[in-house]
Amino acid sequence: MTEDHENKFRRSTEDMIAAREVPDTPQTRAPSYALAFADDAFLAREDMRPVRLQLELMKPELLMNEAGVKSTIVLFGGARIPDPVNKATARTETLAELTKYYDEARKFARLITERSLAKDPCENIIATGGGPGVMEAGNRGAQEAGGKSIGLNIVLPHEQAPNEYVTPELCFNFHYFAVRKMHFLMRASAVCVFPGGFGTLDEMFEALTLIQTGRMARVPFLLFGRAFWEGIINWQALADAGTIAQDDLKLFRFVETAEEAIAALDDWDDKGKKRRDIPGR
């Protein structure tokens, strides 16, 4: 029910408050007596998984709608790539070299956000996984431009907590990877992938597969760092083997700098074909 319509019924929040004020008896202490929507143990039951999936889909969707988010530019990238200021903390020489992409992600997010603020603050909002490394750089650049950014966090045993630059009211937390991935792409007008590990590879290939199979409209898809990506993936070998088409190599472009990425977005063949949704979701 929207704010435009008067609610004729007692609100659930009122009943939640009232439920705390009932007499303390064996009956009121029984788990069965708790309101179903306020009962954490009940909601966490295995057979309530479909409801939890729906809740994780609906909560960010509703809040982003209320915040007016029309489209996003998604940044994927490694959580272990530090700010160049902390380059000495990198656990390998390669990670130390990759710190330059922290700066490029930060600059790219700042430039994109500045452009969005000048045209439509609800378009092309930076969206990241909300964690450290490249994700932090993206949210940081958006904040430095004076704009908002989205963080789609997930509960993990390590490495994942919201970075300090995510806009608080657009900071979300997920249990289900699948639902989180949907939210990354539901509003995406472009996808930018920086060097990273398993998580980055997973997100990159899933998005490319959706585009390749027509489950998602083609959007600008940029890979930062040709040497890194060609060093770990033999793209041409996939085409030569026939496991992908030669034209599939045109689904993405390599870029090195924020400025080159901006130019690639402006020059993208299908840049006018923004998608709002995953068909049939």
DAJO-V289075 format. One record per backbone hydrogen bond with DSSP energy under -1.0 kcal/mol. CO is the residue of the C=O (numbers start at 1). NH is the residue of the N-H. E is the energy in kcal/mol with one decimal. If there is no record, write none. Layout:
# DAJO-V289075
{{CO,NH,E} {CO,NH,E}}
This chain:
# DAJO-V289075
{{2,5,-1.4} {11,15,-1.5} {12,16,-2.1} {13,17,-1.7} {14,18,-2.3} {15,19,-2.4} {18,21,-1.5} {25,29,-1.9} {30,33,-1.9} {35,38,-1.3} {36,39,-1.1} {39,43,-2.4} {40,44,-1.6} {42,45,-1.5} {45,48,-1.6} {46,49,-1.6} {48,52,-2.1} {49,53,-2.7} {50,54,-1.9} {51,55,-2.5} {52,56,-2.4} {53,57,-1.6} {54,58,-2.8} {55,59,-2.8} {57,61,-1.1} {58,62,-3.0} {59,63,-2.4} {60,64,-2.7} {61,65,-2.2} {62,66,-2.5} {63,67,-1.6} {64,69,-2.4} {65,68,-1.2} {71,125,-2.4} {72,189,-3.5} {73,127,-2.2} {74,192,-3.0} {76,194,-2.9} {78,134,-2.4} {83,86,-2.4} {84,87,-1.7} {86,89,-2.3} {87,90,-1.6} {92,96,-1.8} {93,97,-2.1} {94,98,-2.1} {97,100,-1.1} {98,101,-2.0} {99,102,-1.1} {99,103,-1.3} {100,104,-1.9} {101,105,-2.4} {102,106,-2.4} {103,107,-2.6} {104,108,-2.9} {105,109,-2.5} {106,110,-1.9} {107,111,-2.7} {108,112,-2.7} {109,113,-2.3} {110,114,-2.4} {111,115,-2.1} {112,116,-2.3} {113,117,-2.8} {114,118,-1.5} {115,119,-1.1} {116,120,-2.0} {120,123,-2.2} {122,70,-2.8} {122,71,-1.4} {125,73,-1.8} {126,150,-3.0} {127,75,-2.7} {128,152,-2.6} {130,163,-2.5} {132,135,-1.2} {133,137,-2.1} {134,138,-2.2} {135,139,-2.2} {136,140,-2.7} {137,141,-2.4} {138,142,-1.8} {139,143,-2.1} {140,144,-2.5} {141,145,-1.3} {142,147,-2.4} {143,146,-1.6} {149,167,-1.3} {150,128,-2.3} {151,172,-3.0} {153,174,-1.1} {163,166,-1.2} {167,170,-2.4} {168,171,-1.5} {170,151,-2.2} {172,153,-2.3} {174,155,-2.4} {176,180,-1.9} {177,181,-2.6} {178,182,-1.6} {179,183,-2.0} {180,184,-1.7} {181,185,-1.3} {182,186,-2.0} {187,72,-2.7} {190,74,-2.4} {191,222,-2.7} {192,76,-2.7} {193,224,-2.8} {195,78,-2.8} {197,201,-2.7} {198,202,-2.9} {199,203,-2.4} {200,204,-2.6} {201,205,-2.8} {202,206,-2.1} {203,207,-2.1} {204,208,-2.5} {205,209,-2.4} {206,210,-2.2} {207,211,-2.0} {208,212,-3.2} {209,213,-2.4} {210,215,-1.6} {210,216,-1.6} {211,214,-1.2} {220,191,-2.6} {221,253,-2.1} {222,193,-3.2} {223,255,-2.4} {225,229,-2.2} {226,230,-3.0} {227,231,-1.2} {228,232,-1.1} {229,233,-1.8} {233,235,-1.4} {234,238,-1.2} {235,239,-1.5} {236,240,-3.0} {237,241,-2.1} {238,243,-1.4} {238,244,-1.2} {245,248,-1.1} {246,249,-1.4} {247,250,-1.9} {248,251,-1.6} {253,223,-3.2} {255,225,-2.8} {257,261,-2.0} {258,262,-2.3} {259,263,-2.2} {260,264,-2.1} {261,265,-2.3} {262,266,-2.2} {263,267,-1.4} {268,271,-1.5} {270,273,-2.1} {272,274,-1.3} {278,281,-1.8}}
